């Protein structure tokens, strides 16, 4: 399953997956394309493609909506399931510690 075209990297495509399931042997999103996940839509790809999915998420080619949801990829030993779930994405989560300022003395 390819969003855009494999042989024309400048081709653009958008898939809105808000319900149901797309099952694929392989999966690719080219540079000008996007997979939007919402609701209970699920993409299932044969094999362990979690690293590929993470790369597509990091580059903005797979996104979850509405805000406050994140893309989640799980591998069951045969296929990778990709869907959106509640919670912030790891790249947008709040820091766990707040830096402390060192006071300075003035003469």
C-alpha positions as CSV (number, residue, x, y, z in Angstrom):
1,X,0.0,0.0,0.0
2,X,1.6,3.3,-1.1
3,X,0.3,6.8,-0.5
4,X,1.5,8.9,-3.3
5,X,3.4,7.0,-6.0
6,X,6.5,4.9,-5.5
7,X,8.0,5.8,-8.9
8,X,7.1,9.6,-8.7
9,X,8.3,11.0,-5.4
10,X,6.6,14.4,-6.1
11,X,3.2,12.8,-6.3
12,X,0.9,13.6,-3.4
13,X,-1.8,11.6,-1.7
14,X,-3.9,11.9,1.5
15,X,-5.6,9.0,3.2
16,X,-8.2,9.7,5.9
17,X,-8.6,6.5,8.0
18,X,-11.3,7.2,10.6
19,X,-12.9,3.8,10.8
20,X,-12.4,0.2,9.6
21,X,-9.1,-1.4,8.7
22,X,-6.6,-1.3,5.8
23,X,-4.5,-4.4,5.6
24,X,-1.3,-4.4,3.6
25,X,1.7,-6.6,2.9
26,X,3.9,-3.5,2.7
27,X,3.4,0.2,3.4
28,X,5.0,3.5,2.3
29,X,4.1,7.2,2.5
30,X,6.1,9.4,0.1
31,X,7.4,12.9,1.1
32,X,4.4,14.8,-0.2
33,X,1.7,12.5,1.3
34,X,0.0,11.9,4.6
35,X,-2.0,9.3,6.5
36,X,-4.5,10.8,8.9
37,X,-5.7,8.5,11.6
38,X,-8.7,9.2,13.7
39,X,-11.6,7.4,15.4
40,X,-11.1,3.6,15.4
41,X,-9.3,3.4,12.0
42,X,-6.5,0.8,11.9
43,X,-3.7,0.1,9.5
44,X,-2.3,-3.4,9.6
45,X,1.0,-4.2,7.9
46,X,2.6,-7.6,7.7
47,X,5.9,-7.9,9.7
48,X,7.5,-5.6,12.2
49,X,7.5,-2.1,10.7
50,X,7.4,-0.1,13.9
51,X,10.6,1.7,13.1
52,X,9.2,2.7,9.7
53,X,6.0,3.9,11.3
54,X,8.0,5.9,13.9
55,X,9.9,7.6,11.0
56,X,6.7,8.4,9.2
57,X,5.3,9.9,12.4
58,X,8.4,11.9,13.1
59,X,8.4,13.4,9.6
60,X,4.7,14.3,9.8
61,X,3.6,11.8,7.2
62,X,1.4,9.9,9.7
63,X,-0.7,12.0,12.0
64,X,-3.4,11.4,14.6
65,X,-6.3,13.6,15.2
66,X,-8.0,15.4,16.9
67,X,-5.3,17.1,19.0
68,X,-4.6,15.1,22.2
69,X,-4.4,11.8,20.4
70,X,-1.2,10.1,19.2
71,X,-0.2,7.4,16.8
72,X,0.4,4.0,18.4
73,X,2.1,1.0,16.6
74,X,2.1,-2.4,18.1
75,X,3.6,-5.7,16.8
76,X,2.0,-9.1,17.6
77,X,4.7,-11.3,16.2
78,X,3.1,-11.4,12.7
79,X,1.9,-7.9,11.8
80,X,2.1,-4.3,13.0
81,X,-1.2,-2.5,13.9
82,X,-1.2,1.3,13.7
83,X,-4.0,3.3,15.2
84,X,-4.5,6.5,17.2
85,X,-5.1,6.6,20.9
86,X,-5.5,9.1,23.7
87,X,-2.4,10.8,25.0
88,X,0.2,13.2,23.8
89,X,2.8,12.1,21.4
90,X,6.3,11.5,23.0
91,X,7.7,14.5,21.0
92,X,5.1,16.8,22.5
93,X,4.8,15.6,26.1
94,X,5.7,18.0,28.9
95,X,9.2,17.8,30.4
96,X,9.4,15.7,33.6
97,X,11.8,18.1,35.3
98,X,12.0,21.8,35.5
99,X,15.5,23.3,35.3
100,X,16.4,25.4,38.4
101,X,18.0,28.8,38.1
102,X,21.2,29.6,39.9
103,X,20.9,32.9,41.8
104,X,23.5,35.5,40.9
105,X,24.8,38.2,43.3
106,X,24.9,41.8,42.4
107,X,27.5,44.1,43.9
